[in-house]
């Protein structure tokens, strides 16, 4: 059981304070565009680091957003009912599965965008 203000601090600590979605998603989209453009213009060796950053960091960012959203939803429900919130996302297997799924989904998006760019440039 947490006090609401204490729980809000726990939300920020647990989700590690990700960027707001209005900023985060466009940044990762720009990273994807820059990486694919660099791959097309300069070659694959120049885009590798940017693509690796995208593949590993974007799913992690999504997990942080999901954790924060779930905890905020629990806080709103607890305040509506009139109890102190108690939920803390502790099932790491579930969050790891979300991360792995996000990793593969990001990989599919990157490969699809690369094929589309290659077809468009050729």
C-alpha positions as CSV (number, residue, x, y, z in Angstrom):
1,X,0.0,0.0,0.0
2,X,1.4,3.4,-1.0
3,X,0.2,6.9,-0.5
4,X,-0.7,8.5,-3.9
5,X,2.2,10.9,-3.9
6,X,4.6,8.1,-2.9
7,X,3.1,5.9,-5.6
8,X,3.6,8.7,-8.3
9,X,7.3,8.8,-7.3
10,X,7.4,5.0,-7.6
11,X,5.8,5.3,-11.1
12,X,8.7,7.6,-12.2
13,X,11.3,5.4,-10.6
14,X,9.9,2.1,-12.1
15,X,9.3,3.5,-15.6
16,X,12.6,5.5,-15.4
17,X,10.9,8.6,-16.7
18,X,10.7,7.9,-20.5
19,X,10.3,10.8,-22.9
20,X,6.8,11.8,-23.7
21,X,5.4,9.9,-26.7
22,X,5.0,13.1,-28.6
23,X,8.8,13.4,-28.5
24,X,10.0,9.8,-28.3
25,X,8.2,8.3,-31.2
26,X,9.3,11.0,-33.7
27,X,12.9,10.7,-32.5
28,X,12.9,7.0,-33.1
29,X,11.2,7.5,-36.5
30,X,13.9,10.1,-37.4
31,X,16.6,7.6,-36.3
32,X,15.0,5.0,-38.6
33,X,14.9,7.4,-41.5
34,X,18.5,8.6,-41.0
35,X,19.7,5.0,-40.6
36,X,18.0,3.9,-43.8
37,X,19.1,6.9,-45.7
38,X,22.7,6.4,-44.6
39,X,22.4,2.8,-45.6
40,X,21.2,3.7,-49.1
41,X,23.7,6.6,-49.6
42,X,26.8,5.6,-47.7
43,X,26.5,1.8,-47.3
44,X,25.4,-0.6,-44.7
45,X,28.5,-0.2,-42.5
46,X,27.6,3.4,-41.7
47,X,24.0,2.6,-40.7
48,X,24.7,-0.4,-38.5
49,X,25.1,1.5,-35.2
50,X,22.0,3.6,-35.7
51,X,20.0,0.5,-36.6
52,X,21.3,-1.4,-33.6
53,X,20.4,1.5,-31.3
54,X,16.9,1.6,-32.8
55,X,16.4,-2.2,-32.5
56,X,17.5,-2.3,-28.8
57,X,16.3,1.0,-27.5
58,X,12.9,1.5,-29.1
59,X,11.4,-1.7,-27.6
60,X,12.9,-0.7,-24.2
61,X,11.2,2.7,-24.6
62,X,7.9,1.0,-25.4
63,X,8.1,-1.2,-22.3
64,X,8.8,1.9,-20.1
65,X,5.7,3.6,-21.6
66,X,3.6,0.6,-21.0
67,X,4.7,0.2,-17.4
68,X,4.0,3.8,-16.7
69,X,0.6,3.7,-18.4
70,X,-0.4,0.6,-16.5
71,X,0.7,2.0,-13.1
72,X,-1.1,5.3,-13.8
73,X,-4.2,3.4,-14.7
74,X,-4.0,1.5,-11.4
75,X,-3.4,4.8,-9.5
76,X,-6.5,6.4,-11.2
77,X,-8.6,3.3,-10.3
78,X,-7.4,3.2,-6.7
79,X,-8.2,6.9,-6.3
80,X,-11.6,6.4,-7.8
81,X,-12.4,3.5,-5.4
82,X,-10.8,5.3,-2.5
83,X,-8.0,2.9,-1.6
84,X,-4.2,3.3,-1.7
85,X,-2.5,1.8,-4.8
86,X,-0.5,-1.4,-4.4
87,X,0.3,-2.6,-7.9
88,X,4.0,-2.7,-8.8
89,X,5.0,-4.4,-12.1
90,X,7.1,-7.2,-10.8
91,X,6.5,-10.0,-13.3
92,X,9.7,-9.6,-15.3
93,X,8.9,-12.5,-17.6
94,X,5.9,-10.7,-19.0
95,X,7.8,-7.5,-19.5
96,X,10.7,-9.4,-21.1
97,X,8.2,-11.0,-23.5
98,X,6.9,-7.5,-24.3
99,X,10.4,-6.4,-24.9
100,X,11.3,-9.4,-27.1
101,X,8.0,-8.9,-29.1
102,X,8.8,-5.3,-29.5
103,X,12.3,-6.1,-30.7
104,X,11.0,-8.5,-33.4
105,X,8.3,-6.1,-34.4
106,X,10.8,-3.3,-34.7
107,X,13.0,-5.6,-36.8
108,X,10.2,-6.4,-39.1
109,X,9.4,-2.6,-39.5
110,X,13.0,-1.8,-40.2
111,X,13.3,-4.6,-42.8
112,X,10.0,-3.6,-44.5
113,X,11.0,0.1,-44.6
114,X,14.4,-0.9,-46.0
115,X,12.8,-3.0,-48.8
116,X,10.4,-0.3,-49.6
117,X,13.2,2.3,-49.8
118,X,15.3,0.0,-52.0
119,X,12.3,-0.5,-54.3
120,X,11.6,3.2,-54.4
121,X,15.2,4.2,-55.1
122,X,15.8,1.6,-57.8
